[in-house]
Amino acid sequence: MSKQKRFFLSEDEIPTKWYNIQADMVNKPMPPINPKTKQPLKPEDLFTIFAQELSKQELDQTNPWIEIPEEVREMYKYYRSTPLVRAYGLEKALDTPAHIYFKNESVSPVGSHKLNSALAQAYYCKKEGVTNVTTETGAGQWGAALSYAAKVFGLEAAVYQVKISYNQKPYRRSIMQTYGAQVTPSPSMSTRAGKDILTANPNCQGSLGTAISEAIELAMNTPNCKYTLGSVLSHVTLHQTVIGLEAEKQMAMAGEYPDMVIACFGGGSNFGGIAFPFLRHNILEGKTTRFIAAEPASCPKLTKGVFQYDFGDEAGYTPLLPMFTLGHNFMPANIHAGGLRYHGAGVIVSQLLKDKLMEAVDIQQLESFKAGILFSQAEGIIPAPESCHAIAATINEALKCKESGEEKVILFNLSGHGLIDMTAYDQYLSGSLQNFEVSDEDIQKNIAQLEKVI
């Protein structure tokens, strides 16, 4: 096996197509439902919100490969391929026989994987003649990516940032504004959804569900404007598969193949991005790689949620999605991993979890930061709080290998760096951070309020 630490691809080896796992799934995801008609969604039902090509990608269960537009691929070349890194330092710190690799998506211009889909969504909007785009963001990684991508393709961007993250992470807000976006803390008084939420709870610190409602409402009420989003929906995960497709080639360069693929989990984009290209070999060829989604214990939709139709936002503007959910009105604790504070899982991941083709673990906030600090000391990279969850899950699996003596190959996605999250690290190091865990009783109480569509 090669003793290299980092593996890169040439520009010519950057994928030319995204991988659509829906085409290869034995059990296809159940269809999104139009909440008014209670009928399966058609692409044209989404045209008022999304660019038409994105709407078609969202519901495509036929074509396994979708061409990456040349304009998007040219922008990818500014930072792709991202390196695959053998984590020798972490292996040594853990004294594990496991071989640990990570795909370093933090090297993108905006510091995270989010740019992979932001460039695609902005391109399709521009191609359709759209002039304005709206979106939501939690920690600000997606908001930063969309703000930059909008500027690249000559669009105006309006971002609703979850209020708790708006206040916790002022530099993420500044980054979005530097790229030219208008940033509003959510919930706000600028939309009917925001006003309703603040009327019911004046001290509401927001959630991704509230920010999505406001962004969709603004898009629907603004001429020549479309809504974009950074996770959950299938077309977003599709664009992120560039991560796993590159990782496949890079793992071959390293002379290894992963026994486990791990990523943090908010709505599913970075998990699906690295996992789905490898998962197709389980589906089509009978490989036995494990796929592990690491979510926060304070927002455990995969490990404690229920599978049913639910809205993707708090106000009920989105289609009804078949998902593992804690309820669209679930208000998560104010953890620093703002990108993981979402009530539901994407429809593809939800079906895969139902079919036991993947698994999920929940990670406490303090455990995630402990893992992030160990990783930073071993590898020199300070990870985003979201990515710390994947690192914690990786460490747990590597320590199991130490106990058993098995030489497993573990691949995880380092979805972003934490250089703008040092306030969170300061709080952890000073001992002022705490764990949050939602009880089964609270989850069931919240779920009981949901409309039972099917």
N, C-alpha and C positions, 0 to 999 in steps of 0.2 A: 504494500500500500504506500502511496506517496506520503512524504513527510511534510508536504506543503501545509501552510496554515490558512492561506486564502486562495480562493478559486474564482476566476473571472471568465466571462465569455467575451468574444469579440463582438463588434457592432453587428456583423453579419449573422451572428448566432442568437441575437435577441429574437424572441418569438414573433412570428408574423401573424399568428392567430391566437385568440383567447379560447379557453376550453369550457364548453357548456356541459356540465355533468348531468343536467336533466335528461339529455338525450340518451345517456347510458344507464340511467337508474331503472332498475326492474320495477320498483314501485314509484311512479312519478309523484311529485308533490300534488296535493289536492289543489284545485283551482282557487285563486282569490275570488272573492264574492263582491258583487256590486251591492252595497248596503241598502240601496233603494229598491232594487228589483229582486234581490236575493238570488240572482242568476250569476253563473260563472262570468268572470270578467273577460271582455274582448279588448284587443290592443287599443281600439279607438276610444274605449271608455277612459283611457289614461291620457289621451292626447291633450286634454285641457290642462293637465298638470305637467306632464313630461314631454320631452322631445319625442317625435314619432318613432325614430329608430330605436331609442331606448325603451319605449313602450313595447315594441316588437321583440326586442331582446329579452325583456322581462318575462314574456309568456312563451318563449320558444322552447319547446320540449322535443324538438326534432333534429336540429342541426348541432352536432357535437363540436364543431369548430366554427368560430366567427372571425372573419377577417379583421385585423387591426388596421384602421385607416392609416395611410402613409404619413399624413400630417401628425397623427398621434405618435406613430412609431418614431418619427424624426425627433419629437420632443422627448420620448423615452431615452433616446441616445445621449441626451445631456447627462443622465445619471445612471442608466442601465447599461450593462448588467450590474446589479448590486452584488457585493461579495458574499460568497458562502465561506464561512470561517470555521475552522476546527478550533474548538474552545479548549486548547491544551491547558491554559491557566486554570479554568474552572474544574477540569478533570483532576488536576493536581490538588487543588484546594479541597476537593471532595474525596480524594483518594479512591476514585471509582474506576473499575475496569471498563465502564461505559465509554463509548466514543461519542462526544457531544459536538454537534455542529449547529451553527445558527446562520440564518439568512438575514443579513444586515440591511434592513430597509430604512434605517435611520440616516443613510447617506444621501437621501434625496434632497433637493434644494429646500424643501419645507420641513425636513427632519423626520418624515414618516412615510409609510406605505400609501397614505391617502391620495397622493398625487397621481397614482396609477389610474384611478377612476375619475378624478377631477378633470384631468386633461381630456379624457374620452367624453365625459358628459358636456364639458364646455365646447368641445369641437362639434358634437352633434347639435347642440343648441345653436351655435353660430351658423352651421351649415343650413339650418332650417330658417334662418333669418331672425332669430331671437336677438334681442338687444339687452335684456336684463335677466338675471338669474337670482333666485333666493335659495337659502338653505338654513339648516340648523347646525349647531355644533355644541359638543359637550366641553371637553378639555380644550378645544380650539385647534386640534390637529387637522380635522376635516375642514373647518372654516378657513384655516390658513391655506390649505391646498386648493380649495375652490376659489379663494380670493386671488391667488396667483394664477391659476388656470384661466380664470375669467379675464384677467389682464392680458395674458398671452393671446387670447382669441378676441380681444376687443369688446368684452362684455362688461356691464356694470353689475356688481354683486352686492346683495344685502344679506347679512348674516345675523340670525338670532342665536345668541350664545346663552346657554343655560346660566341663570343669574349667579348661582353659587360658584360656577367656574369663572364667570366674568369677573367676580370679585377675588377669587382665589388665584387666578392666573392672569394678572394684568398685562404681562408681556405677550401672551398669546393674542390678546385683544390688540395690542400695539402692532403685532406682526400683520394681522389682517388689515388694519388701517393703513399700514405702510404699503401694502399691496394695492390699496385703493378702495377697499370695501367699506361699506357702512355697517357698523356693528351695534346691535341693540341687545341689552340684557333681557332675557325672557324668564317669566312672563312680563309683558310690558302693557302699556295703555294704548299702544298703536294699532292693536287689532281687537276684534270682537272676542276672539278666543282668549286673548290675554286679559282683557277687561273682566270677562266672566270668571276667570281663574282667580284674579286678584280680589274681585268682589267677594268670592267665597272664602278666600284665604289671603288677606292682605300681606302676610309675611312669607308667602310662598317663595321658596328659593329655586323653584323650577326643576324640570326634568327634560330629558330629550323629547319625551312625548309632548310637553307643552311647547317647546321650541319648534317642533315639527308642525304643530297646529298653526302657529303664527306664520311660519315661512310659507306654508301652503296657502293660507288665507291671503297673504300679500301677493303671491304669484297669481292667484285666481282673480284678484282685483286690480292688477296692474297690466296695462296693455303691453303686448309683445314680450311677455315674461314667462319663464318656466321655473319650476321647482327642481332642485337637484338634491341628492342626499348621499351620505357617506358610508352607509352600511345597510344591513337588513335585506333590502330587495335584491332579487336575483341578478339583475343586470350589473349591479355594483360588484357583487362577488365575481361575476364573469370577468370583469376588467382586471380584478386582482389576481386572476390565475396566472398572469405573467410571472408572479413570484414563484409559484410551484413549478411552472414549466422550465424556468431558468434553473431552479434548484435540482430538478431531475438531471439535467445535463451536468451540473456542477458536482453532484454526488457521484456521477459516473466518472468524472475526472478524478475524484478522490478515491475511486475504487471501492465505494461502499454503497449500501442501500439502506434506508432507514427502517428500523424495527418499530419506531414510534415517531409520529409527527405531532407536535404540540404548538398551540398558539393561544393567546388570550382571547376572550370572547365577550363582545358587547352585543353586536347584532349579527356578526358572522363574516364580515368582509375579509379581515386578515386571516382568520382561521380557514375559511373556504379557499382563499387565495393560495395559501401554501399547501393545504390538504387535498383539494379536489383533484389536481393532476396526478398525485400519487394514489388517491382512492380509486381512480379509474382502473388501476391495475388489480386492486382487490376485486372490483366488480367484474372485470372482463377476463382476468387471468388467474384469479384465485390466490393472489398474494395475501399475506396475513398481517400487514402493517397495522398497528394500532393508531387511532387518531383521537387525541385528547384535547378537549376544549377547556380552558381554565377561566372560570368566571369568579367575580367577587362574591363572598359569602353574604354580603348585604344586598345583592341583586341576583338571586340564584334561579333564574328562569329555567335553565336546563336541568338542574338537580332537584328543584323543588316545585317548579311551575307545573301547570296542567296544559295538555294539548287540546286546543279548541280554537274556533274562529274568534279573532279579536281585532280591534283597530290598532293601527300602527302609531296613532297619536292620541292625545288626551281628549281633544274636542270631537273626534270621530269624523274627520275629513277624509281619511284614507280609505281604501278598500278594506274589507274584512279579510284577514290573512289567517290561514291555518298554521298555527304556531304554538310552541311552548311559551306560555305567558304567565306573568304575575298579575295581569290585569292592566289595561291601558291607563287607568287612573292610579296605578301604583306610584308612590312617591319614595324613591330610594334615599338611603342615608347619604350624607354629604361627604362621601369618600373622595380622595384626591384623584382616583382613576376615573375622571369624569367621562371618558369615552366608553366606559363599561356600565354606566348607570342607565341602562335601557331595559324596559319591562319585558320585551319579547325577543324571540329568535327568528331568523329568516326562515322562509318556508322550506328551502332545500335542506338546511341543517336540521330543522324540526323533523322532516321525514326520515333523514338518515339516522337520527337519534332513535326514532320510533322503531326503525328496522335494525337497530343495534349494530350499525356499521361504523359507529363512532361512540365515544363516551365523554363524560364531562365530570369535572371536579370543581369544588368551590374552595376559594383561597381567602383566608382572613387578611385584612389590610396590613396588620403588623407583620405577618409572615411574608407578604409580598415585598414589603420594603426591606426586610432582613435579607431576602433573596437578592433583591436589586443591589444592595450594598456589597454583598459577597461577590456578585458578578462584576461590579465595577472595580473592586479591588483586584480581582483575578484577571479581568480582560481589559480594563482601562476605559470602558464605555459606561457612562451613567445612563441607565435605561429609563424610559418613560414609565410612570406608575402603572399604566395599562400593561406594558410589556413585562413588568415585574411579576405579574401573575403567571405568565408562561414560564418565566425563569424558575419560579417557585415550584411549579408542577414538574419541570425538568429536573430540578434538584431532587425532588422526592423520588422520581423514577431512577435517577442515577444512584441514589443511596440504596434503593432496593437491589440494584445490580451489585453494589458493594456487599450487601448481605448475602446474596445468592452466589456471587462470584461469576455472574453471567456477563459476557462482553457484548452488550446490546448497543446498537447504533441509534442515537436520539437526535432528531432534527427539530429545532424550534424556530419560530419567527420572531426576530427582534423588530417589532413593528415600528418603533420610534425611539429617539433619544429623550433624555429627561433634563437637558440643560436649561430648559425654561420652567422646570418643575422643582427648582431648588428650595422653594418655600416649603414644599411637602417634605423634602428630605430634612430640612432644618427642623421641622416639627417632629419628625420621627426621631432624629438624633437627640432632641431635647426631651423626649419622652412624653410629648403632649398629644401625639396621635393615639387613637383608640380603635378597637375593633367594633364593627357593627354587624349584627346578625338578625335576620328577620325570622320570626317564629312561624311554624306551620299554621298556627291559629290565625295569625294576622294575614297570611297568604290566603287561607281558605275564606276568610271574611271578605277579602278584596275580590277574590274570584267569584264569590257568590253574587256579586253585583253585576257581573257581565251578562249581556244578552246571549242566550243560547240559540245560535243560528242553526246549527246542526247537532 
